[in-house]
């Protein structure tokens, strides 16, 4: 019985993780992306505006793509696509964590209001609010991640 479970888990992992990677490896790599976010909010003014296509082979600046970098065209299309994806993901992460924070604050407030002087419920309500503050810090860190990444990458 134990060997059957182990074999089932291994087969499940192969089907769930390895096979999709092999299938995805046969597709051609994209050479451009559609910009969905306004990248000027993180200081990438050279990238195309939202709704436009950023080509990986071109360098942007002054509103026009060039095949090689120069003084006015210094941000590559691949970098624009990378930051577009990071900004899109971190915006969603921020919204989801913020919703969870609001739920925890409400749960903590409700627990504190209905504690009726019980030390255990007061501590539980306080812990909910502390966890919400920690979550708020994580949400703000998610919001700051694109700026941190831009600084690390030197763009």
CNS distance restraints for C-alpha pairs under 8 A (distance, minus, plus):
assign (resid   1 and name CA) (resid   5 and name CA) 6.45 0.50 0.50
assign (resid   2 and name CA) (resid   6 and name CA) 6.32 0.50 0.50
assign (resid   3 and name CA) (resid   7 and name CA) 6.03 0.50 0.50
assign (resid   4 and name CA) (resid   8 and name CA) 6.03 0.50 0.50
assign (resid   5 and name CA) (resid   9 and name CA) 6.18 0.50 0.50
assign (resid   6 and name CA) (resid  10 and name CA) 6.26 0.50 0.50
assign (resid   7 and name CA) (resid  11 and name CA) 6.13 0.50 0.50
assign (resid   8 and name CA) (resid  12 and name CA) 5.97 0.50 0.50
assign (resid   9 and name CA) (resid  13 and name CA) 6.13 0.50 0.50
assign (resid  10 and name CA) (resid  14 and name CA) 6.21 0.50 0.50
assign (resid  11 and name CA) (resid  15 and name CA) 6.12 0.50 0.50
assign (resid  12 and name CA) (resid  16 and name CA) 5.83 0.50 0.50
assign (resid  13 and name CA) (resid  17 and name CA) 5.68 0.50 0.50
assign (resid  13 and name CA) (resid  18 and name CA) 7.24 0.50 0.50
assign (resid  14 and name CA) (resid  18 and name CA) 4.93 0.50 0.50
assign (resid  14 and name CA) (resid  19 and name CA) 6.35 0.50 0.50
assign (resid  15 and name CA) (resid  19 and name CA) 5.42 0.50 0.50
assign (resid  15 and name CA) (resid  20 and name CA) 7.57 0.50 0.50
assign (resid  16 and name CA) (resid  20 and name CA) 6.98 0.50 0.50
assign (resid  17 and name CA) (resid  21 and name CA) 6.56 0.50 0.50
assign (resid  18 and name CA) (resid  22 and name CA) 6.33 0.50 0.50
assign (resid  19 and name CA) (resid  23 and name CA) 6.24 0.50 0.50
assign (resid  20 and name CA) (resid  24 and name CA) 5.96 0.50 0.50
assign (resid  21 and name CA) (resid  25 and name CA) 6.04 0.50 0.50
assign (resid  22 and name CA) (resid  26 and name CA) 6.88 0.50 0.50
assign (resid  23 and name CA) (resid  27 and name CA) 7.36 0.50 0.50
assign (resid  31 and name CA) (resid  55 and name CA) 6.14 0.50 0.50
assign (resid  31 and name CA) (resid  56 and name CA) 5.54 0.50 0.50
assign (resid  31 and name CA) (resid  57 and name CA) 7.54 0.50 0.50
assign (resid  32 and name CA) (resid  53 and name CA) 6.57 0.50 0.50
assign (resid  32 and name CA) (resid  54 and name CA) 5.46 0.50 0.50
assign (resid  32 and name CA) (resid  55 and name CA) 4.26 0.50 0.50
assign (resid  32 and name CA) (resid  56 and name CA) 5.38 0.50 0.50
assign (resid  32 and name CA) (resid  77 and name CA) 7.48 0.50 0.50
assign (resid  32 and name CA) (resid  78 and name CA) 7.64 0.50 0.50
assign (resid  32 and name CA) (resid  81 and name CA) 7.84 0.50 0.50
assign (resid  33 and name CA) (resid  53 and name CA) 5.56 0.50 0.50
assign (resid  33 and name CA) (resid  54 and name CA) 5.45 0.50 0.50
assign (resid  33 and name CA) (resid  55 and name CA) 6.73 0.50 0.50
assign (resid  33 and name CA) (resid  81 and name CA) 6.13 0.50 0.50
assign (resid  34 and name CA) (resid  50 and name CA) 7.62 0.50 0.50
assign (resid  34 and name CA) (resid  51 and name CA) 6.12 0.50 0.50
assign (resid  34 and name CA) (resid  52 and name CA) 5.71 0.50 0.50
assign (resid  34 and name CA) (resid  53 and name CA) 4.43 0.50 0.50
assign (resid  34 and name CA) (resid  54 and name CA) 6.23 0.50 0.50
assign (resid  34 and name CA) (resid  81 and name CA) 7.70 0.50 0.50
assign (resid  35 and name CA) (resid  48 and name CA) 7.03 0.50 0.50
assign (resid  35 and name CA) (resid  49 and name CA) 6.87 0.50 0.50
assign (resid  35 and name CA) (resid  50 and name CA) 4.91 0.50 0.50
assign (resid  35 and name CA) (resid  51 and name CA) 5.53 0.50 0.50
assign (resid  35 and name CA) (resid  52 and name CA) 5.78 0.50 0.50
assign (resid  35 and name CA) (resid  53 and name CA) 6.08 0.50 0.50
assign (resid  35 and name CA) (resid  54 and name CA) 6.74 0.50 0.50
assign (resid  35 and name CA) (resid  80 and name CA) 7.76 0.50 0.50
assign (resid  35 and name CA) (resid  81 and name CA) 6.74 0.50 0.50
assign (resid  35 and name CA) (resid  84 and name CA) 6.19 0.50 0.50
assign (resid  36 and name CA) (resid  50 and name CA) 4.95 0.50 0.50
assign (resid  36 and name CA) (resid  51 and name CA) 5.91 0.50 0.50
assign (resid  36 and name CA) (resid  84 and name CA) 6.66 0.50 0.50
assign (resid  36 and name CA) (resid  88 and name CA) 7.66 0.50 0.50
assign (resid  37 and name CA) (resid  49 and name CA) 7.99 0.50 0.50
assign (resid  37 and name CA) (resid  50 and name CA) 5.52 0.50 0.50
assign (resid  37 and name CA) (resid  84 and name CA) 5.96 0.50 0.50
assign (resid  37 and name CA) (resid  87 and name CA) 7.12 0.50 0.50
assign (resid  37 and name CA) (resid  88 and name CA) 6.80 0.50 0.50
assign (resid  38 and name CA) (resid  49 and name CA) 6.43 0.50 0.50
assign (resid  38 and name CA) (resid  50 and name CA) 5.67 0.50 0.50
assign (resid  39 and name CA) (resid  43 and name CA) 6.76 0.50 0.50
assign (resid  39 and name CA) (resid  44 and name CA) 5.31 0.50 0.50
assign (resid  39 and name CA) (resid  45 and name CA) 6.67 0.50 0.50
assign (resid  39 and name CA) (resid  47 and name CA) 6.80 0.50 0.50
assign (resid  39 and name CA) (resid  49 and name CA) 7.68 0.50 0.50
assign (resid  39 and name CA) (resid  80 and name CA) 7.78 0.50 0.50
assign (resid  39 and name CA) (resid  83 and name CA) 7.46 0.50 0.50
assign (resid  39 and name CA) (resid  84 and name CA) 6.81 0.50 0.50
assign (resid  40 and name CA) (resid  44 and name CA) 4.72 0.50 0.50
assign (resid  40 and name CA) (resid  45 and name CA) 4.54 0.50 0.50
assign (resid  40 and name CA) (resid  46 and name CA) 7.87 0.50 0.50
assign (resid  40 and name CA) (resid  47 and name CA) 7.73 0.50 0.50
assign (resid  42 and name CA) (resid 146 and name CA) 7.17 0.50 0.50
assign (resid  42 and name CA) (resid 147 and name CA) 6.21 0.50 0.50
assign (resid  44 and name CA) (resid  80 and name CA) 7.90 0.50 0.50
assign (resid  44 and name CA) (resid 155 and name CA) 7.85 0.50 0.50
assign (resid  45 and name CA) (resid  61 and name CA) 7.55 0.50 0.50
assign (resid  46 and name CA) (resid  60 and name CA) 5.41 0.50 0.50
assign (resid  46 and name CA) (resid  61 and name CA) 4.13 0.50 0.50
assign (resid  46 and name CA) (resid  62 and name CA) 6.51 0.50 0.50
assign (resid  46 and name CA) (resid  63 and name CA) 6.74 0.50 0.50
assign (resid  46 and name CA) (resid  73 and name CA) 7.50 0.50 0.50
assign (resid  46 and name CA) (resid  74 and name CA) 7.75 0.50 0.50
assign (resid  46 and name CA) (resid  75 and name CA) 6.35 0.50 0.50
assign (resid  47 and name CA) (resid  54 and name CA) 7.59 0.50 0.50
assign (resid  47 and name CA) (resid  60 and name CA) 5.82 0.50 0.50
assign (resid  47 and name CA) (resid  61 and name CA) 6.76 0.50 0.50
assign (resid  47 and name CA) (resid  63 and name CA) 7.72 0.50 0.50
assign (resid  47 and name CA) (resid  75 and name CA) 6.92 0.50 0.50
assign (resid  47 and name CA) (resid  77 and name CA) 7.31 0.50 0.50
assign (resid  47 and name CA) (resid  80 and name CA) 5.75 0.50 0.50
assign (resid  48 and name CA) (resid  52 and name CA) 6.01 0.50 0.50
assign (resid  48 and name CA) (resid  53 and name CA) 7.05 0.50 0.50
assign (resid  48 and name CA) (resid  54 and name CA) 6.38 0.50 0.50
assign (resid  48 and name CA) (resid  60 and name CA) 7.42 0.50 0.50
assign (resid  48 and name CA) (resid  63 and name CA) 6.94 0.50 0.50
assign (resid  48 and name CA) (resid  80 and name CA) 7.88 0.50 0.50
assign (resid  54 and name CA) (resid  58 and name CA) 7.79 0.50 0.50
assign (resid  54 and name CA) (resid  77 and name CA) 5.03 0.50 0.50
assign (resid  54 and name CA) (resid  78 and name CA) 7.49 0.50 0.50
assign (resid  54 and name CA) (resid  80 and name CA) 6.95 0.50 0.50
assign (resid  54 and name CA) (resid  81 and name CA) 6.85 0.50 0.50
assign (resid  55 and name CA) (resid  77 and name CA) 5.07 0.50 0.50
assign (resid  55 and name CA) (resid  78 and name CA) 7.12 0.50 0.50
assign (resid  56 and name CA) (resid  76 and name CA) 6.57 0.50 0.50
assign (resid  56 and name CA) (resid  77 and name CA) 4.27 0.50 0.50
assign (resid  56 and name CA) (resid  78 and name CA) 4.50 0.50 0.50
assign (resid  56 and name CA) (resid  79 and name CA) 7.99 0.50 0.50
assign (resid  57 and name CA) (resid  67 and name CA) 6.30 0.50 0.50
assign (resid  57 and name CA) (resid  76 and name CA) 7.17 0.50 0.50
assign (resid  57 and name CA) (resid  77 and name CA) 6.46 0.50 0.50
assign (resid  57 and name CA) (resid  78 and name CA) 7.55 0.50 0.50
assign (resid  58 and name CA) (resid  65 and name CA) 5.33 0.50 0.50
assign (resid  58 and name CA) (resid  66 and name CA) 5.17 0.50 0.50
assign (resid  58 and name CA) (resid  67 and name CA) 4.68 0.50 0.50
assign (resid  58 and name CA) (resid  68 and name CA) 6.79 0.50 0.50
assign (resid  58 and name CA) (resid  76 and name CA) 5.94 0.50 0.50
assign (resid  58 and name CA) (resid  77 and name CA) 5.68 0.50 0.50
assign (resid  59 and name CA) (resid  65 and name CA) 5.33 0.50 0.50
assign (resid  59 and name CA) (resid  66 and name CA) 5.17 0.50 0.50
assign (resid  59 and name CA) (resid  67 and name CA) 6.17 0.50 0.50
assign (resid  59 and name CA) (resid  68 and name CA) 6.27 0.50 0.50
assign (resid  59 and name CA) (resid  69 and name CA) 5.68 0.50 0.50
assign (resid  59 and name CA) (resid  73 and name CA) 5.36 0.50 0.50
assign (resid  59 and name CA) (resid  74 and name CA) 5.81 0.50 0.50
assign (resid  59 and name CA) (resid  75 and name CA) 5.31 0.50 0.50
assign (resid  59 and name CA) (resid  76 and name CA) 4.21 0.50 0.50
assign (resid  59 and name CA) (resid  77 and name CA) 5.90 0.50 0.50
assign (resid  60 and name CA) (resid  64 and name CA) 5.94 0.50 0.50
assign (resid  60 and name CA) (resid  65 and name CA) 4.73 0.50 0.50
assign (resid  60 and name CA) (resid  66 and name CA) 6.56 0.50 0.50
assign (resid  60 and name CA) (resid  72 and name CA) 7.91 0.50 0.50
assign (resid  60 and name CA) (resid  73 and name CA) 4.72 0.50 0.50
assign (resid  60 and name CA) (resid  74 and name CA) 6.10 0.50 0.50
assign (resid  60 and name CA) (resid  75 and name CA) 5.24 0.50 0.50
assign (resid  60 and name CA) (resid  76 and name CA) 6.06 0.50 0.50
assign (resid  60 and name CA) (resid  77 and name CA) 6.84 0.50 0.50
assign (resid  61 and name CA) (resid  65 and name CA) 7.04 0.50 0.50
assign (resid  61 and name CA) (resid  72 and name CA) 5.49 0.50 0.50
assign (resid  61 and name CA) (resid  73 and name CA) 4.24 0.50 0.50
assign (resid  61 and name CA) (resid  74 and name CA) 6.38 0.50 0.50
assign (resid  61 and name CA) (resid  75 and name CA) 6.81 0.50 0.50
assign (resid  62 and name CA) (resid  72 and name CA) 6.41 0.50 0.50
assign (resid  62 and name CA) (resid  73 and name CA) 6.92 0.50 0.50
assign (resid  64 and name CA) (resid  73 and name CA) 7.99 0.50 0.50
assign (resid  65 and name CA) (resid  73 and name CA) 7.31 0.50 0.50
assign (resid  66 and name CA) (resid  73 and name CA) 6.82 0.50 0.50
assign (resid  68 and name CA) (resid  73 and name CA) 7.88 0.50 0.50
assign (resid  69 and name CA) (resid  73 and name CA) 5.26 0.50 0.50
assign (resid  69 and name CA) (resid  74 and name CA) 5.21 0.50 0.50
assign (resid  69 and name CA) (resid  75 and name CA) 7.76 0.50 0.50
assign (resid  69 and name CA) (resid  76 and name CA) 7.95 0.50 0.50
assign (resid  70 and name CA) (resid  74 and name CA) 6.12 0.50 0.50
assign (resid  75 and name CA) (resid  79 and name CA) 6.66 0.50 0.50
assign (resid  75 and name CA) (resid  80 and name CA) 7.20 0.50 0.50
assign (resid  75 and name CA) (resid 155 and name CA) 7.45 0.50 0.50
assign (resid  76 and name CA) (resid  80 and name CA) 6.52 0.50 0.50
assign (resid  77 and name CA) (resid  81 and name CA) 6.24 0.50 0.50
assign (resid  78 and name CA) (resid  82 and name CA) 6.12 0.50 0.50
assign (resid  79 and name CA) (resid  83 and name CA) 6.21 0.50 0.50
assign (resid  80 and name CA) (resid  84 and name CA) 6.00 0.50 0.50
assign (resid  81 and name CA) (resid  85 and name CA) 6.19 0.50 0.50
assign (resid  82 and name CA) (resid  86 and name CA) 6.23 0.50 0.50
assign (resid  83 and name CA) (resid  87 and name CA) 5.87 0.50 0.50
assign (resid  83 and name CA) (resid 146 and name CA) 7.07 0.50 0.50
assign (resid  84 and name CA) (resid  88 and name CA) 6.08 0.50 0.50
assign (resid  85 and name CA) (resid  89 and name CA) 6.12 0.50 0.50
assign (resid  86 and name CA) (resid  90 and name CA) 6.02 0.50 0.50
assign (resid  86 and name CA) (resid 146 and name CA) 6.53 0.50 0.50
assign (resid  87 and name CA) (resid  91 and name CA) 6.01 0.50 0.50
assign (resid  87 and name CA) (resid 146 and name CA) 6.25 0.50 0.50
assign (resid  88 and name CA) (resid  92 and name CA) 6.55 0.50 0.50
assign (resid  89 and name CA) (resid  93 and name CA) 6.19 0.50 0.50
assign (resid  90 and name CA) (resid  94 and name CA) 5.94 0.50 0.50
assign (resid  90 and name CA) (resid 142 and name CA) 5.53 0.50 0.50
assign (resid  90 and name CA) (resid 143 and name CA) 6.09 0.50 0.50
assign (resid  90 and name CA) (resid 145 and name CA) 7.45 0.50 0.50
assign (resid  90 and name CA) (resid 146 and name CA) 7.80 0.50 0.50
assign (resid  91 and name CA) (resid  95 and name CA) 6.32 0.50 0.50
assign (resid  91 and name CA) (resid 142 and name CA) 7.74 0.50 0.50
assign (resid  91 and name CA) (resid 143 and name CA) 6.74 0.50 0.50
assign (resid  92 and name CA) (resid  96 and name CA) 6.17 0.50 0.50
assign (resid  93 and name CA) (resid  97 and name CA) 6.05 0.50 0.50
assign (resid  93 and name CA) (resid 139 and name CA) 7.22 0.50 0.50
assign (resid  93 and name CA) (resid 142 and name CA) 6.80 0.50 0.50
assign (resid  94 and name CA) (resid  98 and name CA) 5.94 0.50 0.50
assign (resid  94 and name CA) (resid 139 and name CA) 4.91 0.50 0.50
assign (resid  94 and name CA) (resid 140 and name CA) 7.21 0.50 0.50
assign (resid  94 and name CA) (resid 142 and name CA) 6.05 0.50 0.50
assign (resid  94 and name CA) (resid 143 and name CA) 6.28 0.50 0.50
assign (resid  95 and name CA) (resid  99 and name CA) 6.22 0.50 0.50
assign (resid  95 and name CA) (resid 139 and name CA) 7.94 0.50 0.50
assign (resid  96 and name CA) (resid 100 and name CA) 6.41 0.50 0.50
assign (resid  97 and name CA) (resid 101 and name CA) 6.11 0.50 0.50
assign (resid  97 and name CA) (resid 135 and name CA) 6.61 0.50 0.50
assign (resid  97 and name CA) (resid 136 and name CA) 7.33 0.50 0.50
assign (resid  97 and name CA) (resid 138 and name CA) 7.72 0.50 0.50
assign (resid  97 and name CA) (resid 139 and name CA) 5.76 0.50 0.50
assign (resid  98 and name CA) (resid 102 and name CA) 6.26 0.50 0.50
assign (resid  98 and name CA) (resid 135 and name CA) 7.60 0.50 0.50
assign (resid  98 and name CA) (resid 136 and name CA) 6.62 0.50 0.50
assign (resid  98 and name CA) (resid 139 and name CA) 6.45 0.50 0.50
assign (resid  99 and name CA) (resid 103 and name CA) 6.37 0.50 0.50
assign (resid 100 and name CA) (resid 104 and name CA) 6.20 0.50 0.50
assign (resid 100 and name CA) (resid 132 and name CA) 7.77 0.50 0.50
assign (resid 100 and name CA) (resid 135 and name CA) 7.87 0.50 0.50
assign (resid 101 and name CA) (resid 105 and name CA) 6.16 0.50 0.50
assign (resid 101 and name CA) (resid 132 and name CA) 4.75 0.50 0.50
assign (resid 101 and name CA) (resid 133 and name CA) 7.39 0.50 0.50
assign (resid 101 and name CA) (resid 135 and name CA) 5.98 0.50 0.50
assign (resid 101 and name CA) (resid 136 and name CA) 6.33 0.50 0.50
assign (resid 102 and name CA) (resid 106 and name CA) 6.20 0.50 0.50
assign (resid 102 and name CA) (resid 132 and name CA) 7.43 0.50 0.50
assign (resid 103 and name CA) (resid 107 and name CA) 6.11 0.50 0.50
assign (resid 104 and name CA) (resid 108 and name CA) 5.98 0.50 0.50
assign (resid 104 and name CA) (resid 128 and name CA) 5.67 0.50 0.50
assign (resid 104 and name CA) (resid 129 and name CA) 6.41 0.50 0.50
assign (resid 104 and name CA) (resid 131 and name CA) 7.43 0.50 0.50
assign (resid 104 and name CA) (resid 132 and name CA) 5.53 0.50 0.50
assign (resid 105 and name CA) (resid 109 and name CA) 6.04 0.50 0.50
assign (resid 105 and name CA) (resid 128 and name CA) 6.55 0.50 0.50
assign (resid 105 and name CA) (resid 129 and name CA) 5.24 0.50 0.50
assign (resid 105 and name CA) (resid 132 and name CA) 5.99 0.50 0.50
assign (resid 106 and name CA) (resid 110 and name CA) 6.01 0.50 0.50
assign (resid 107 and name CA) (resid 111 and name CA) 6.06 0.50 0.50
assign (resid 107 and name CA) (resid 125 and name CA) 7.21 0.50 0.50
assign (resid 107 and name CA) (resid 128 and name CA) 6.87 0.50 0.50
assign (resid 108 and name CA) (resid 112 and name CA) 6.09 0.50 0.50
assign (resid 108 and name CA) (resid 124 and name CA) 7.31 0.50 0.50
assign (resid 108 and name CA) (resid 125 and name CA) 4.04 0.50 0.50
assign (resid 108 and name CA) (resid 126 and name CA) 6.31 0.50 0.50
assign (resid 108 and name CA) (resid 127 and name CA) 7.41 0.50 0.50
assign (resid 108 and name CA) (resid 128 and name CA) 4.81 0.50 0.50
assign (resid 108 and name CA) (resid 129 and name CA) 5.43 0.50 0.50
assign (resid 109 and name CA) (resid 113 and name CA) 6.07 0.50 0.50
assign (resid 109 and name CA) (resid 125 and name CA) 6.42 0.50 0.50
assign (resid 109 and name CA) (resid 129 and name CA) 7.71 0.50 0.50
assign (resid 110 and name CA) (resid 114 and name CA) 6.11 0.50 0.50
assign (resid 110 and name CA) (resid 125 and name CA) 7.58 0.50 0.50
assign (resid 111 and name CA) (resid 115 and name CA) 5.80 0.50 0.50
assign (resid 111 and name CA) (resid 121 and name CA) 6.32 0.50 0.50
assign (resid 111 and name CA) (resid 122 and name CA) 7.06 0.50 0.50
assign (resid 111 and name CA) (resid 124 and name CA) 7.22 0.50 0.50
assign (resid 111 and name CA) (resid 125 and name CA) 4.98 0.50 0.50
assign (resid 112 and name CA) (resid 121 and name CA) 6.69 0.50 0.50
assign (resid 112 and name CA) (resid 122 and name CA) 5.39 0.50 0.50
assign (resid 112 and name CA) (resid 125 and name CA) 5.11 0.50 0.50
assign (resid 112 and name CA) (resid 126 and name CA) 7.39 0.50 0.50
assign (resid 115 and name CA) (resid 119 and name CA) 7.79 0.50 0.50
assign (resid 115 and name CA) (resid 121 and name CA) 5.15 0.50 0.50
assign (resid 115 and name CA) (resid 122 and name CA) 5.98 0.50 0.50
assign (resid 117 and name CA) (resid 121 and name CA) 7.93 0.50 0.50
assign (resid 117 and name CA) (resid 122 and name CA) 7.27 0.50 0.50
assign (resid 118 and name CA) (resid 122 and name CA) 6.23 0.50 0.50
assign (resid 119 and name CA) (resid 123 and name CA) 6.13 0.50 0.50
assign (resid 120 and name CA) (resid 124 and name CA) 6.20 0.50 0.50
assign (resid 121 and name CA) (resid 125 and name CA) 6.04 0.50 0.50
assign (resid 122 and name CA) (resid 126 and name CA) 6.08 0.50 0.50
assign (resid 123 and name CA) (resid 127 and name CA) 6.02 0.50 0.50
assign (resid 124 and name CA) (resid 128 and name CA) 6.28 0.50 0.50
assign (resid 125 and name CA) (resid 129 and name CA) 6.47 0.50 0.50
assign (resid 126 and name CA) (resid 130 and name CA) 6.20 0.50 0.50
assign (resid 127 and name CA) (resid 131 and name CA) 6.02 0.50 0.50
assign (resid 128 and name CA) (resid 132 and name CA) 6.16 0.50 0.50
assign (resid 129 and name CA) (resid 133 and name CA) 6.27 0.50 0.50
assign (resid 130 and name CA) (resid 134 and name CA) 6.32 0.50 0.50
assign (resid 131 and name CA) (resid 135 and name CA) 6.11 0.50 0.50
assign (resid 132 and name CA) (resid 136 and name CA) 6.09 0.50 0.50
assign (resid 133 and name CA) (resid 137 and name CA) 6.30 0.50 0.50
assign (resid 134 and name CA) (resid 138 and name CA) 6.37 0.50 0.50
assign (resid 135 and name CA) (resid 139 and name CA) 6.13 0.50 0.50
assign (resid 136 and name CA) (resid 140 and name CA) 6.20 0.50 0.50
assign (resid 137 and name CA) (resid 141 and name CA) 6.14 0.50 0.50
assign (resid 138 and name CA) (resid 142 and name CA) 6.20 0.50 0.50
assign (resid 139 and name CA) (resid 143 and name CA) 6.32 0.50 0.50
assign (resid 140 and name CA) (resid 144 and name CA) 6.20 0.50 0.50
assign (resid 141 and name CA) (resid 145 and name CA) 6.03 0.50 0.50
assign (resid 142 and name CA) (resid 146 and name CA) 7.99 0.50 0.50
assign (resid 144 and name CA) (resid 148 and name CA) 6.36 0.50 0.50
assign (resid 145 and name CA) (resid 149 and name CA) 6.02 0.50 0.50
assign (resid 146 and name CA) (resid 150 and name CA) 6.04 0.50 0.50
assign (resid 147 and name CA) (resid 151 and name CA) 6.25 0.50 0.50
assign (resid 148 and name CA) (resid 152 and name CA) 6.22 0.50 0.50
assign (resid 149 and name CA) (resid 153 and name CA) 6.05 0.50 0.50
assign (resid 150 and name CA) (resid 154 and name CA) 5.98 0.50 0.50
assign (resid 150 and name CA) (resid 155 and name CA) 5.52 0.50 0.50
assign (resid 151 and name CA) (resid 155 and name CA) 6.64 0.50 0.50
